[in-house]
């Protein structure tokens, strides 16, 4: 473990040093050859900007909201205000984290402030999906994967449902572990965009339950 840490520390110091040495070598070589070296140092400066970016007049500030359903809503996008110019990633985090913002600043041209919401976006708030609650068939607000709010519990126990449907309802309650075709199939069968579609599915369950 100590050896690995030493290697990491060595890499942190050696990589910038290697870039600097390479740039200096190219510059000296260009001077000897009678060519201007400004271009090569401009390339080197760009490398430094990406390693330790700072806000400039070219930085675009984006404020966005990340909802519980993982949808993102962009609220604001404009050039970074003057009071932020010159700040590093660390200084931005110190400034905005206490206000609840997550800072993404890996490119000097793009600063993103993300605010998390425990609510659903306007689109998914009307969604409903089927799941289980204490062994009973239940209807949840929002898309599959969001089990925070129960709309109502039906008078149908899981034990009274067909075995295949019981399995799917269990998978729905653990939707984050589903992937690919399995997740898409669950959405097609247990997730509903309208009350009409939900009621039709419930009627079908009553008939075949």
Secondary structure, 3 states (H helix, E strand, C coil): CHHHHHHHHHHHHHHHHHHHHHHHHHHHHHHHCCCCCHHHHHHHHHHHHHHCCECCCCCEEEEEEECCCCCEEEEEEEECCHHHCCCEHHHHHHHHHHHCEEEEEEECCEEEEEEECCCCCCCHHHCEEEEEECCEEEEEECCCCCCCCEEEEEEEEHHHCCHHHHHHHHHHHCHHHCCHHHHHHHHHHHEECCHHHHHHHHHHHHHHC
